[in-house]
Amino acid sequence: MTYSTGGTAKMTQKARPNWDKINVPAAMSDLIDQYLQTDIAKQRGLKSKSDVATEGVKMLLERDGMYIRRPRFQHLNMYEDHVKVIDNEMGRIASVYFRHEKIYCDICDANECIHADFALTIPKVVKILEEKGFPLPKPKPKPT
C-alpha cells in the first residue's frame, strides 16, 4: 500500500487526507507484520502497520515532551445492550456489547480487551449490569 499527500509518488490506492507517507526498512515492516499477529496487538486494538507506527511515534514524542496524550478512553453513550467508548489513541469509537452473559468489543473482535476493561470501570454501566444480573468478570489486578 502506498499513501501520499502529494508530490510525485505513484499512488497504488486512493490518497488519505491529512496523512503522509513514511517508509520503514523492509525488516522493520516484517516485524510489524509479526507483531500484528500477537495477542498484545489485538488487545491494544492495533490492526494495521499505520496503527503500530502511529502508536510508536506518539510514544517517542510523548517521552520527549512534544506530544500530550488525551485520556485514552472516554465514555460516549449507553444503550440497551452496549456502551460506546471513544478510543482517542486509535481515533475510533468502540461498541462494547453485553449479550448472553458475554462481553464483546467490535473494534478488537474479542471478548477481552482494553475497551471492555474500560467499559467495566464506568460506575453507571456496572450498576445497570448488576441490576440486570449480568455476571461481571473479576477485576484484573493493577500493575505495580
C-alpha positions as CSV (number, residue, x, y, z in Angstrom):
1,M,0.0,0.0,0.0
2,T,1.2,3.5,-0.7
3,Y,-0.5,6.5,0.7
4,S,0.7,10.0,-0.1
5,T,-0.5,13.6,0.4
6,G,1.0,14.8,-2.8
7,G,4.3,15.1,-4.7
8,T,5.3,12.7,-7.5
9,A,4.8,9.5,-5.5
10,K,3.0,6.9,-7.6
11,M,-0.4,6.0,-6.0
12,T,-1.5,2.4,-5.6
13,Q,-4.5,3.4,-3.6
14,K,-6.6,6.5,-3.0
15,A,-4.8,9.2,-1.1
16,R,-5.8,9.5,2.6
17,P,-6.5,13.2,3.5
18,N,-4.2,14.5,6.3
19,W,-1.8,11.6,6.0
20,D,1.8,11.5,4.8
21,K,3.7,8.5,3.5
22,I,6.6,7.3,5.7
23,N,9.0,4.5,4.6
24,V,10.5,2.0,7.0
25,P,13.1,-0.7,6.3
26,A,11.7,-4.0,5.0
27,A,12.9,-5.8,8.1
28,M,11.0,-3.4,10.3
29,S,7.9,-3.8,8.2
30,D,8.2,-7.6,8.6
31,L,8.5,-7.2,12.4
32,I,5.4,-5.1,12.4
33,D,3.5,-7.8,10.5
34,Q,4.6,-10.4,13.1
35,Y,3.6,-8.1,15.9
36,L,0.1,-7.5,14.4
37,Q,-0.5,-11.3,14.8
38,T,0.1,-11.2,18.6
39,D,-2.5,-11.1,21.3
40,I,-0.9,-7.9,22.6
41,A,-1.5,-6.1,19.4
42,K,-5.1,-7.3,19.3
43,Q,-5.7,-6.3,22.9
44,R,-4.4,-2.8,22.1
45,G,-6.7,-2.6,19.1
46,L,-3.8,-2.3,16.7
47,K,-4.9,-3.7,13.3
48,S,-2.6,-2.1,10.7
49,K,1.0,-1.1,10.2
50,S,-0.2,2.5,10.4
51,D,-1.7,1.9,13.8
52,V,1.6,0.4,15.1
53,A,3.7,3.2,13.5
54,T,1.5,5.9,14.8
55,E,1.5,4.5,18.4
56,G,5.3,4.2,18.3
57,V,5.8,7.8,17.1
58,K,3.3,9.1,19.8
59,M,5.3,7.2,22.5
60,L,8.6,8.7,21.3
61,L,7.2,12.3,21.1
62,E,5.4,12.0,24.4
63,R,8.6,10.8,26.1
64,D,10.5,13.8,24.6
65,G,7.8,16.2,25.7
66,M,6.5,17.1,22.2
67,Y,3.1,15.3,22.4
68,I,0.5,15.3,25.2
69,R,-2.0,12.5,25.1
70,R,-5.6,13.0,25.7
71,P,-7.2,10.4,28.1
72,R,-7.1,7.1,26.2
73,F,-10.8,6.3,26.7
74,Q,-14.0,8.3,27.2
75,H,-17.5,7.1,27.8
76,L,-19.6,8.3,24.9
77,N,-23.0,6.8,25.4
78,M,-25.0,3.8,26.8
79,Y,-27.7,1.7,25.0
80,E,-29.8,-1.2,26.0
81,D,-27.2,-3.8,25.2
82,H,-23.9,-1.9,24.7
83,V,-21.7,1.0,25.6
84,K,-19.9,3.4,23.2
85,V,-16.3,4.1,24.2
86,I,-14.1,6.7,22.5
87,D,-10.5,5.5,22.0
88,N,-8.6,8.7,21.5
89,E,-5.4,7.0,20.6
90,M,-7.0,5.0,17.8
91,G,-9.3,7.8,16.8
92,R,-12.2,5.3,16.8
93,I,-15.4,4.5,18.7
94,A,-15.7,1.0,20.2
95,S,-19.0,-0.6,20.8
96,V,-18.8,-2.9,23.8
97,Y,-21.7,-5.3,23.9
98,F,-23.2,-7.1,26.9
99,R,-25.2,-10.0,25.5
100,H,-25.8,-13.6,26.5
101,E,-23.6,-13.2,29.6
102,K,-20.7,-12.3,27.4
103,I,-18.8,-9.1,26.6
104,Y,-17.8,-8.3,23.1
105,C,-15.8,-5.4,21.5
106,D,-16.4,-4.7,17.9
107,I,-13.0,-3.0,17.3
108,C,-10.9,-5.8,18.8
109,D,-13.3,-8.5,17.7
110,A,-12.7,-10.0,21.2
111,N,-14.4,-10.8,24.5
112,E,-11.5,-9.4,26.5
113,C,-9.7,-6.2,25.6
114,I,-8.9,-2.7,26.8
115,H,-12.2,-1.3,25.6
116,A,-14.2,-3.9,27.5
117,D,-12.0,-3.3,30.6
118,F,-12.6,0.4,30.4
119,A,-16.4,-0.1,30.0
120,L,-16.4,-2.1,33.2
121,T,-14.9,0.9,35.1
122,I,-17.8,3.1,34.3
123,P,-19.9,3.1,37.5
124,K,-23.2,3.7,35.7
125,V,-22.6,0.7,33.4
126,V,-21.6,-1.6,36.3
127,K,-24.7,-0.6,38.2
128,I,-27.0,-1.4,35.4
129,L,-25.3,-4.6,34.6
130,E,-25.5,-5.7,38.3
131,E,-29.2,-4.7,38.3
132,K,-29.8,-6.9,35.2
133,G,-27.9,-9.8,36.8
134,F,-25.1,-9.8,34.2
135,P,-22.2,-11.8,35.5
136,L,-19.3,-9.4,35.9
137,P,-15.7,-10.6,35.5
138,K,-13.4,-10.3,38.4
139,P,-11.4,-7.1,38.4
140,K,-7.9,-7.5,37.0
141,P,-5.0,-6.7,39.3
142,K,-3.4,-3.3,38.7
143,P,0.2,-3.4,37.5
144,T,2.7,-2.5,40.2
